[in-house]
Amino acid sequence: MKKVIHIHSDIKFILDNERYLGDFFDNELIILDTKNSVNKEYHYKALFFEPSPENLNKIVAIVNTVDILVLYNLDFFKSQIVNCVDKRVKIIWRFFGTELYTRKLHLYLSPKSKPFMISKLIKGKIKYFFRFFFGKERMFYKAVRRSDIITGIFEEEYEYLKQHFSYLPKFIPLSLDNQIHCKKIDFDSEYPKKNCLVIGNSRSYYNNHLDILELAGTCNQHKKINITLLFNYGAEQAYTNEVRRKAAVLPQVDLIESFIPFNEFISFYGQIAAVVINSYRQLALGNIFLAFYKGVKVYLNKNNPTYLWLKKEGMFIYEVEDLKNDLETGQIYLAKKEILHNLNCMKNLEDSKTTLNFQSQIIQVLDK
């Protein structure tokens, strides 16, 4: 049995650890935060450290006692940890997306989003082209090269990223069984759906909300369709101010800006008809999977590798370009047979990406 330590800075993703439960791994947990009311569930299950220079050596000393380090989101502080631990310790990087996508941000913003992100775009290009002159950037790329494995949901995204970042470590797809913590659609109480379309998953500029708001404002809707913007977490900036301004002039659009508890969020998704994620990159996969389980129609940007992957897996999935016509004709719903088809596709995905297979691949790579 190999000793594993998992390092998180966001407790929303701690359930990812469940992929390592079983006979292969002995798991420990470090949370990079102070103990507070939000993380009280883990006060006696994890070690807590603030991500500060004073604590770096303490964390490294603990990591050097294990066989495997699993990092969730490779930020600067975690990059420091990677570059300080013994070469004997194997490194698994649980890829979140932001680590690489922010370094080529111009590829993932729509023309309508870019004018409100000029400063970030300029800084991003400077940091990328002169990455070996910035200490933090050097630290990150050194940590990438030090990593033994990168894990993500689907290989198509990894192959896409390799076109832009050729030095990525070996890829292992994450397991999908036992990862959806909700019940499938109840056709008695959750069907037919309400006339509601959800835009995005957060305030993140990767959602390119402005394109969808403009589309909603210019189409002649067949019947009243309520539009909800999920806008309840993420940084505030010029972009978010512009989204609010655009949304305010559309009477059919409401913003949700307060936190939604997990069970309430699942119930919310059980009632809506459709969701549109206008991202050019993998984003909000948890929301997309939840949508399939709850019989929600999903619209994705065709430039997003997720769209191509889900199409290949046989899902009923729709392009953002289809949305205008569907709003005007009222066709924002999935038929019952389409819902059942998507549920069957999700089952096939879960059956093909098991935890046991994931763990076996990890052991096979690290034992070489």
C-alpha positions as CSV (number, residue, x, y, z in Angstrom):
1,M,0.0,0.0,0.0
2,K,1.4,3.4,-1.0
3,K,1.2,6.4,1.2
4,V,-0.5,9.4,-0.5
5,I,-1.0,12.9,0.7
6,H,-3.6,15.2,-1.0
7,I,-3.1,19.0,-0.9
8,H,-6.2,21.1,-1.5
9,S,-6.8,24.9,-1.3
10,D,-10.5,24.7,-2.1
11,I,-12.6,22.3,-0.1
12,K,-15.3,22.1,-2.9
13,F,-13.0,19.5,-4.5
14,I,-12.1,17.3,-1.6
15,L,-14.5,14.6,-2.7
16,D,-12.0,14.0,-5.6
17,N,-10.0,12.2,-3.0
18,E,-12.5,9.3,-3.1
19,R,-10.9,8.1,-6.3
20,Y,-7.9,7.0,-4.2
21,L,-9.9,5.0,-1.6
22,G,-9.3,1.3,-1.5
23,D,-6.6,-1.2,-1.0
24,F,-3.8,0.5,-3.0
25,F,-3.5,3.8,-1.1
26,D,-3.2,5.0,2.4
27,N,-4.5,8.6,2.2
28,E,-3.8,11.8,4.2
29,L,-5.1,15.3,3.7
30,I,-3.6,18.8,3.9
31,I,-5.8,21.9,3.5
32,L,-4.0,25.2,2.7
33,D,-6.2,27.4,4.8
34,T,-6.9,28.3,8.4
35,K,-9.6,26.4,10.3
36,N,-13.0,28.2,9.9
37,S,-16.7,27.6,9.9
38,V,-16.7,26.7,6.2
39,N,-14.2,23.9,6.6
40,K,-15.2,22.7,10.0
41,E,-16.1,19.2,8.7
42,Y,-12.4,18.6,8.1
43,H,-11.0,20.1,11.3
44,Y,-10.2,16.6,12.6
45,K,-9.7,14.9,9.3
46,A,-6.9,17.1,7.8
47,L,-3.8,19.1,8.6
48,F,-4.3,22.8,8.1
49,F,-1.5,25.2,7.0
50,E,-1.7,28.7,5.7
51,P,0.1,28.9,2.3
52,S,2.9,31.1,3.6
53,P,6.7,30.9,3.3
54,E,6.9,30.1,7.0
55,N,4.9,26.9,6.5
56,L,6.6,25.7,3.3
57,N,9.3,23.7,4.9
58,K,6.8,22.1,7.4
59,I,4.6,20.9,4.5
60,V,7.6,19.6,2.5
61,A,8.9,17.7,5.6
62,I,5.5,15.9,5.8
63,V,5.3,15.2,2.1
64,N,8.8,13.7,2.2
65,T,7.4,10.9,4.4
66,V,4.9,9.6,1.7
67,D,5.2,7.9,-1.6
68,I,2.8,10.1,-3.7
69,L,1.8,13.7,-3.6
70,V,-1.5,14.6,-5.3
71,L,-2.0,18.4,-5.9
72,Y,-5.3,19.9,-6.8
73,N,-4.8,23.0,-9.0
74,L,-1.1,23.7,-9.5
75,D,-0.8,27.3,-8.3
76,F,2.4,29.1,-7.2
77,F,2.5,27.8,-3.7
78,K,1.9,24.2,-4.7
79,S,4.6,24.6,-7.4
80,Q,7.0,25.6,-4.6
81,I,6.1,22.4,-2.7
82,V,6.6,20.3,-5.9
83,N,10.1,21.7,-6.5
84,C,11.2,21.2,-2.9
85,V,10.2,17.6,-2.2
86,D,12.5,14.6,-2.6
87,K,12.9,13.2,-6.1
88,R,11.7,9.9,-4.6
89,V,8.2,11.3,-4.1
90,K,5.9,10.8,-7.2
91,I,3.8,13.8,-8.2
92,I,0.3,13.6,-9.5
93,W,-1.2,16.9,-10.8
94,R,-5.0,17.0,-10.8
95,F,-5.5,19.5,-13.6
96,F,-8.2,22.1,-13.0
97,G,-7.8,24.2,-16.2
98,T,-7.0,27.6,-14.9
99,E,-3.3,26.7,-14.5
100,L,-2.8,26.6,-18.3
101,Y,-5.7,28.4,-19.8
102,T,-4.9,31.7,-18.1
103,R,-1.5,31.6,-19.7
104,K,-3.0,31.9,-23.2
105,L,-6.2,33.7,-22.2
106,H,-6.6,35.4,-25.7
107,L,-7.6,32.0,-27.1
108,Y,-10.6,31.6,-24.8
109,L,-12.3,35.0,-24.8
110,S,-14.9,36.0,-27.4
111,P,-14.5,39.3,-29.3
112,K,-17.2,40.7,-27.1
113,S,-15.4,39.7,-23.9
114,K,-11.9,40.9,-24.8
115,P,-12.5,44.7,-24.6
116,F,-13.2,44.3,-20.9
117,M,-10.2,42.2,-20.2
118,I,-7.4,44.2,-21.9
119,S,-5.2,44.5,-18.9
120,K,-5.3,40.8,-18.1
121,L,-4.7,39.9,-21.8
122,I,-1.6,42.2,-22.0
123,K,-0.2,40.8,-18.7
124,G,-0.9,37.3,-19.8
125,K,1.0,37.7,-23.1
126,I,3.9,39.4,-21.4
127,K,4.2,36.6,-18.8
128,Y,4.0,33.9,-21.3
129,F,6.5,35.2,-23.8
130,F,8.9,36.2,-21.1
131,R,8.0,33.3,-18.8
132,F,11.6,32.3,-18.0
133,F,12.3,35.9,-16.7
134,F,9.6,35.8,-14.1
135,G,10.4,33.8,-10.9
136,K,6.9,32.6,-10.3
137,E,6.5,31.5,-13.9
138,R,9.8,29.6,-13.8
139,M,8.7,27.9,-10.6
140,F,5.4,26.8,-12.3
141,Y,7.0,25.4,-15.4
142,K,9.7,23.6,-13.4
143,A,6.9,22.0,-11.3
144,V,5.1,20.9,-14.5
145,R,8.2,19.2,-15.7
146,R,8.7,17.6,-12.3
147,S,5.2,16.1,-12.3
148,D,4.9,12.4,-13.2
149,I,1.2,12.3,-14.1
150,I,-1.5,14.8,-15.0
151,T,-5.1,13.7,-14.4
152,G,-8.2,15.1,-16.1
153,I,-11.6,14.0,-17.4
154,F,-11.0,13.3,-21.1
155,E,-8.0,12.7,-23.3
156,E,-9.3,15.0,-26.1
157,E,-8.6,18.0,-23.8
158,Y,-5.1,16.7,-23.0
159,E,-4.3,16.3,-26.7
160,Y,-5.6,19.8,-27.4
161,L,-3.4,21.2,-24.6
162,K,-0.3,19.4,-25.9
163,Q,-0.6,21.5,-29.0
164,H,0.1,24.6,-26.9
165,F,2.1,23.1,-24.0
166,S,4.2,20.2,-25.4
167,Y,6.0,19.4,-22.1
168,L,3.0,18.0,-20.1
169,P,3.5,14.8,-18.1
170,K,1.7,11.5,-18.9
171,F,-2.1,11.7,-18.9
172,I,-4.4,9.4,-17.0
173,P,-8.2,9.9,-17.2
174,L,-10.1,10.3,-14.0
175,S,-12.6,7.8,-12.9
176,L,-16.3,8.8,-13.3
177,D,-18.1,6.1,-11.3
178,N,-19.4,7.3,-7.9
179,Q,-18.6,10.9,-8.8
180,I,-22.1,12.2,-9.3
181,H,-23.6,12.8,-5.8
182,C,-27.2,13.3,-6.9
183,K,-30.3,11.3,-8.0
184,K,-31.2,11.0,-11.6
185,I,-34.2,12.9,-12.9
186,D,-37.6,12.0,-11.3
187,F,-40.0,12.2,-14.2
188,D,-42.9,12.6,-11.9
189,S,-41.7,15.8,-10.2
190,E,-39.0,17.1,-12.5
191,Y,-40.6,16.7,-15.9
192,P,-41.9,18.6,-17.9
193,K,-39.4,21.4,-17.3
194,K,-40.0,25.0,-16.4
195,N,-39.4,27.7,-19.1
196,C,-36.0,28.5,-17.8
197,L,-32.6,28.8,-19.4
198,V,-29.4,29.1,-17.3
199,I,-26.4,31.0,-18.6
200,G,-22.9,30.0,-17.3
201,N,-21.7,28.6,-14.0
202,S,-20.1,31.7,-12.3
203,R,-18.8,35.2,-12.9
204,S,-15.8,33.8,-14.8
205,Y,-15.0,35.6,-18.0
206,Y,-14.5,32.1,-19.6
207,N,-18.3,31.9,-19.8
208,N,-18.4,34.7,-22.4
209,H,-21.8,35.8,-21.0
210,L,-22.0,38.9,-23.2
211,D,-22.5,36.9,-26.4
212,I,-25.5,35.0,-25.0
213,L,-27.0,38.1,-23.4
214,E,-26.9,39.9,-26.8
215,L,-28.4,36.8,-28.5
216,A,-31.2,36.8,-25.9
217,G,-31.9,40.5,-26.4
218,T,-32.2,40.3,-30.2
219,C,-34.3,37.1,-30.7
220,N,-38.1,37.1,-30.9
221,Q,-39.0,34.5,-28.3
222,H,-41.9,32.1,-29.2
223,K,-43.0,32.3,-25.6
224,K,-41.7,33.8,-22.4
225,I,-38.6,32.0,-21.3
226,N,-37.0,33.1,-18.1
227,I,-33.2,33.4,-18.2
228,T,-31.0,33.0,-15.1
229,L,-27.4,34.0,-14.9
230,L,-25.4,32.0,-12.3
231,F,-23.2,34.9,-11.0
232,N,-22.6,33.9,-7.4
233,Y,-18.9,33.4,-7.3
234,G,-15.7,34.6,-9.0
235,A,-13.7,37.8,-9.1
236,E,-15.3,41.2,-9.7
237,Q,-13.8,43.3,-12.5
238,A,-14.7,45.5,-15.5
239,Y,-16.0,42.4,-17.3
240,T,-18.5,41.5,-14.5
241,N,-19.7,45.1,-14.3
242,E,-20.5,45.0,-18.1
243,V,-22.3,41.7,-17.7
244,R,-24.5,43.2,-15.0
245,R,-25.2,46.3,-17.1
246,K,-26.2,44.2,-20.1
247,A,-28.4,41.9,-18.0
248,A,-30.1,44.9,-16.3
249,V,-31.8,46.0,-19.5
250,L,-33.2,42.6,-20.3
251,P,-36.5,42.1,-18.3
252,Q,-36.4,38.3,-18.8
253,V,-32.9,38.0,-17.2
254,D,-32.3,37.4,-13.5
255,L,-29.0,37.2,-11.7
256,I,-28.3,34.7,-8.9
257,E,-25.6,36.3,-6.8
258,S,-25.9,34.5,-3.5
259,F,-24.4,31.1,-2.5
260,I,-26.7,28.1,-3.2
261,P,-26.2,25.1,-0.9
262,F,-25.4,21.9,-2.8
263,N,-28.8,20.2,-2.2
264,E,-30.7,23.3,-3.3
265,F,-28.5,23.6,-6.4
266,I,-29.4,20.0,-7.4
267,S,-33.1,20.8,-6.9
268,F,-32.6,24.0,-9.0
269,Y,-31.1,22.0,-11.9
270,G,-34.0,19.5,-11.6
271,Q,-36.4,22.2,-12.7
272,I,-34.6,24.1,-15.5
273,A,-35.0,23.3,-19.2
274,A,-31.6,24.2,-20.5
275,V,-28.1,25.5,-19.7
276,V,-25.6,27.2,-22.0
277,I,-21.9,27.3,-21.3
278,N,-20.3,29.6,-23.9
279,S,-16.8,28.7,-23.0
280,Y,-14.0,28.0,-25.5
281,R,-12.3,25.7,-23.0
282,Q,-13.3,22.9,-20.7
283,L,-15.4,24.5,-17.9
284,A,-18.2,23.5,-15.5
285,L,-18.1,19.8,-16.2
286,G,-19.7,19.1,-12.9
287,N,-22.6,21.3,-13.9
288,I,-22.8,19.6,-17.4
289,F,-22.9,16.1,-15.9
290,L,-25.6,17.3,-13.4
291,A,-27.5,18.6,-16.4
292,F,-27.5,15.2,-18.1
293,Y,-28.6,13.5,-14.9
294,K,-31.5,16.0,-14.5
295,G,-32.6,15.9,-18.1
296,V,-31.5,19.4,-18.9
297,K,-30.6,20.4,-22.5
298,V,-27.0,21.5,-22.8
299,Y,-25.6,24.1,-25.3
300,L,-21.8,24.3,-25.6
301,N,-19.5,26.4,-27.9
302,K,-18.3,24.2,-30.7
303,N,-14.7,25.5,-30.1
304,N,-14.8,23.8,-26.7
305,P,-13.0,20.3,-26.7
306,T,-15.8,19.2,-24.3
307,Y,-18.4,19.6,-27.1
308,L,-16.4,17.3,-29.4
309,W,-15.8,14.8,-26.6
310,L,-19.5,14.5,-25.6
311,K,-20.5,14.3,-29.3
312,K,-18.1,11.4,-29.7
313,E,-19.6,9.7,-26.6
314,G,-23.0,9.9,-28.3
315,M,-24.7,12.6,-26.2
316,F,-27.5,14.8,-27.4
317,I,-25.6,18.0,-27.1
318,Y,-26.2,21.3,-28.9
319,E,-24.1,24.2,-30.3
320,V,-24.5,27.7,-29.0
321,E,-25.4,28.6,-32.6
322,D,-28.6,26.6,-32.2
323,L,-29.8,28.6,-29.3
324,K,-31.3,31.6,-31.1
325,N,-33.5,29.4,-33.2
326,D,-34.5,27.3,-30.2
327,L,-35.4,30.4,-28.1
328,E,-37.5,31.7,-31.0
329,T,-39.3,28.4,-31.5
330,G,-39.5,27.5,-27.8
331,Q,-37.5,24.3,-28.4
332,I,-35.2,24.6,-25.3
333,Y,-36.3,21.2,-23.9
334,L,-35.1,17.6,-24.4
335,A,-37.7,15.0,-25.2
336,K,-38.0,12.2,-22.8
337,K,-36.3,9.7,-25.2
338,E,-33.3,12.2,-25.5
339,I,-33.0,12.4,-21.7
340,L,-33.0,8.6,-21.4
341,H,-30.4,8.4,-24.1
342,N,-28.1,10.8,-22.3
343,L,-28.6,8.9,-19.1
344,N,-27.5,5.7,-20.8
345,C,-24.5,7.5,-22.3
346,M,-23.5,8.7,-18.8
347,K,-23.8,5.1,-17.5
348,N,-21.5,3.9,-20.3
349,L,-19.0,6.6,-19.4
350,E,-19.1,5.6,-15.7
351,D,-18.8,1.9,-16.6
352,S,-15.7,2.6,-18.8
353,K,-14.0,4.9,-16.4
354,T,-14.0,3.0,-13.1
355,T,-12.1,3.8,-9.9
356,L,-10.3,0.4,-10.0
357,N,-9.1,1.0,-13.5
358,F,-7.9,4.6,-12.6
359,Q,-6.0,3.3,-9.6
360,S,-4.4,0.5,-11.6
361,Q,-3.2,2.9,-14.2
362,I,-1.7,5.1,-11.5
363,I,0.2,2.2,-9.9
364,Q,1.4,0.9,-13.4
365,V,2.9,4.3,-14.3
366,L,4.5,5.0,-11.0
367,D,6.0,1.6,-10.6
368,K,7.9,1.8,-13.9
